[in-house]
């Protein structure tokens, strides 16, 4: 498993991470099996959030971590906070917020809650879960300083922020933001499309993100790619989906060449990017996880990367 340096932290994080959003529905034994499976394959980075299954996912992960053959200090544990859950609209894995809250007290409470549920003394990293239009950077800075000074959080990052939001926040912080966690995969490529359709008027030329991929690379921040096998936003997976026959045919053809599965090639398509993107897997199926993780060891040829991009319905200008 390739390891990457997140931001400029010196953290030797595995290029594949496990997201535990769906872990809240597992038994402790099944969750432990998931952790053992990915750790045996080289994964040492786990991503959580306080709202996943209303905190249940962090609780189950924490119990599984205590039962695992490896120790907490062998791995990196990350969580996210800043969304106030709307219980009336949330059900199971799909959760929605009633507001975002980056007040100092809410962030301090969010970290304390995550530490308690996870059963750990500190987080290796803590991310702001979505940009709050009412955020006060000075207040966030106070929270980060207190969390770091207390030893509860070692590093910080953001999720779903654009460059201007990052710049505004970073200008008030003593800590360097490490990552921006964003949806990215072969069926969610807006950040790539706009970069190739510069000075054009077609739909792919629309830049919704402010040159985010290039910005993050320039500022030595990593992308953490969530929902790498989804199309739309939680509409479903594209692998083995009859809606996408051309893409699945191409993924299978490339998979056959490398003696892996389509999941592995979908992973390899992301890791072929030069930004050292960390892929956050969300499955709780040990076999699917092993198949997907195998893609980290596949180095696609440039034409193969483009052929998969074309099969997903994209074009070059």
Rosetta blueprint (number, residue, H / E / L):
1 X L
2 X L
3 X E
4 X E
5 X E
6 X L
7 X L
8 X L
9 X L
10 X L
11 X L
12 X E
13 X E
14 X E
15 X L
16 X E
17 X E
18 X E
19 X E
20 X L
21 X H
22 X H
23 X H
24 X H
25 X H
26 X L
27 X L
28 X H
29 X H
30 X H
31 X H
32 X H
33 X H
34 X H
35 X H
36 X H
37 X H
38 X H
39 X H
40 X H
41 X L
42 X L
43 X L
44 X L
45 X E
46 X E
47 X E
48 X L
49 X L
50 X L
51 X L
52 X H
53 X H
54 X H
55 X H
56 X H
57 X H
58 X H
59 X H
60 X H
61 X H
62 X H
63 X H
64 X H
65 X H
66 X H
67 X H
68 X L
69 X L
70 X L
71 X L
72 X H
73 X H
74 X H
75 X L
76 X E
77 X E
78 X E
79 X E
80 X E
81 X E
82 X L
83 X E
84 X E
85 X E
86 X L
87 X L
88 X L
89 X L
90 X L
91 X E
92 X L
93 X L
94 X E
95 X L
96 X L
97 X E
98 X E
99 X E
100 X E
101 X L
102 X L
103 X L
104 X H
105 X H
106 X H
107 X H
108 X H
109 X H
110 X H
111 X H
112 X H
113 X H
114 X H
115 X H
116 X H
117 X H
118 X H
119 X L
120 X L
121 X L
122 X L
123 X E
124 X E
125 X E
126 X E
127 X E
128 X E
129 X L
130 X L
131 X L
132 X L
133 X L
134 X L
135 X L
136 X L
137 X H
138 X H
139 X H
140 X H
141 X H
142 X H
143 X H
144 X H
145 X H
146 X H
147 X H
148 X H
149 X H
150 X L
151 X L
152 X L
153 X E
154 X E
155 X E
156 X E
157 X E
158 X E
159 X E
160 X L
161 X L
162 X L
163 X H
164 X H
165 X H
166 X H
167 X H
168 X H
169 X H
170 X H
171 X L
172 X L
173 X L
174 X L
175 X L
176 X L
177 X L
178 X L
179 X E
180 X E
181 X E
182 X E
183 X E
184 X L
185 X E
186 X L
187 X L
188 X E
189 X L
190 X H
191 X H
192 X H
193 X H
194 X H
195 X H
196 X H
197 X L
198 X L
199 X L
200 X L
201 X L
202 X L
203 X H
204 X H
205 X H
206 X L
207 X L
208 X L
209 X L
210 X L
211 X L
212 X H
213 X H
214 X H
215 X H
216 X H
217 X H
218 X H
219 X L
220 X L
221 X L
222 X E
223 X E
224 X E
225 X E
226 X E
227 X L
228 X L
229 X L
230 X E
231 X E
232 X L
233 X L
234 X L
235 X L
236 X E
237 X E
238 X L
239 X L
240 X L
241 X L
242 X H
243 X H
244 X H
245 X H
246 X H
247 X H
248 X H
249 X H
250 X H
251 X H
252 X H
253 X H
254 X H
255 X H
256 X H
257 X H
258 X H
259 X L
260 X L
261 X L
262 X H
263 X H
264 X H
265 X H
266 X H
267 X H
268 X H
269 X H
270 X H
271 X H
272 X L
273 X L
274 X L
275 X L
276 X L
277 X L
278 X E
279 X E
280 X E
281 X E
282 X L
283 X L
284 X L
285 X L
286 X H
287 X H
288 X H
289 X H
290 X H
291 X H
292 X H
293 X H
294 X H
295 X H
296 X H
297 X H
298 X L
299 X L
300 X L
301 X L
302 X H
303 X H
304 X H
305 X H
306 X H
307 X H
308 X H
309 X H
310 X H
311 X H
312 X L
313 X L
314 X L
315 X L
316 X L
317 X L
